[in-house]
Amino acid sequence: DVKVTQSSRYLVKRTGEKVFLECVQDMDHENMFWYRQDPGLGLRLIYFSYDVKMKEKGDIPEGYSVSREKKERFSLILESASTNQTSMYLCASRPTGTGNTEAFFGQGTRLTVV
Amino acid sequence: QQQVKQSPQSLIVQKGGISIINCAYENTAFDYFPWYQQFPGKGPALLIAIRPDVSEKKEGRFTISFNKSAKQFSLHIMDSQPGDSATYFCAARSGNAGNMLTFGGGTRLMVKP
């Protein structure tokens, strides 16, 4: 059974704090993604990584950074949390290949910045 | 700027009815169109997907209809059940952009018993 695990279901942080969201996958997938989910806006890609130590900006990278030191782990970092970063954050992984490869999602982390 | 536009944002259907969710896209490089289903407290999970070389794909009560010329595709849920109540996302993948998925805005479906 494939699994993408996000370290926290709920987080409450103060404005200006540095926040770490952790994601681990056990499927040996090369590609990992961080999305944020907001009502009416769907899932928007923040950053993705196609290999260890590699990272690429998605559609909304401002205010975020990422780290991928090991293949199975992809971390999202909010350097200085702001209230407009209150959202649901979803991590996903997918194998490499041009076939119709499915993306597997974690259960999400609901972050509230106060 | 959303490259995949999804409607409606929310939908209420009676049990046994047909739920229809529509998506439209502009990028002709999209070559794979999955639908994801998300229950409260869970991450999205792949429900059904279609490639643009077919006009329809059916899996149980779920059907994707695809209109390549109109650049539109839709999800039909036949005999909708309360257990189908969830948020549905359409998506599109571009082989030209590293196989990235672009998601629609989501539709919150409620099926009333």
Contacts between the chains, C-beta under 8 A, distances in Angstrom:
chain1	res1	chain2	res2	distance
A	4	B	43	7.2
A	9	B	41	7.9
A	35	B	103	7.8
A	37	B	106	7.9
A	39	B	106	7.6
A	40	B	9	5.9
A	40	B	105	5.2
A	40	B	106	7.3
A	41	B	2	7.7
A	41	B	105	5.8
A	42	B	2	7.2
A	42	B	4	7.8
A	42	B	6	7.1
A	42	B	89	6.0
A	42	B	103	4.2
A	42	B	104	5.3
A	42	B	105	4.3
A	42	B	106	5.0
A	43	B	44	7.3
A	43	B	89	6.5
A	43	B	103	4.2
A	43	B	106	7.9
A	44	B	103	7.6
A	45	B	100	6.9
A	48	B	100	7.4
A	50	B	98	7.3
A	56	B	98	7.9
A	58	B	100	8.0
A	90	B	43	5.6
A	90	B	44	7.3
A	92	B	43	7.6
A	98	B	95	6.1
A	98	B	99	6.4
A	100	B	32	5.6
A	100	B	34	7.8
A	100	B	49	6.0
A	100	B	51	7.2
A	101	B	99	7.7
A	102	B	34	7.5
A	102	B	46	4.6
A	103	B	46	7.4
A	103	B	101	6.2
A	104	B	45	8.0
A	105	B	36	7.9
A	105	B	43	3.1
A	105	B	44	5.0
A	105	B	45	6.9
A	106	B	43	5.2
A	107	B	41	6.8
A	107	B	42	5.7
A	107	B	43	5.1
A	108	B	41	7.8
A	108	B	42	7.5
A	108	B	43	5.4
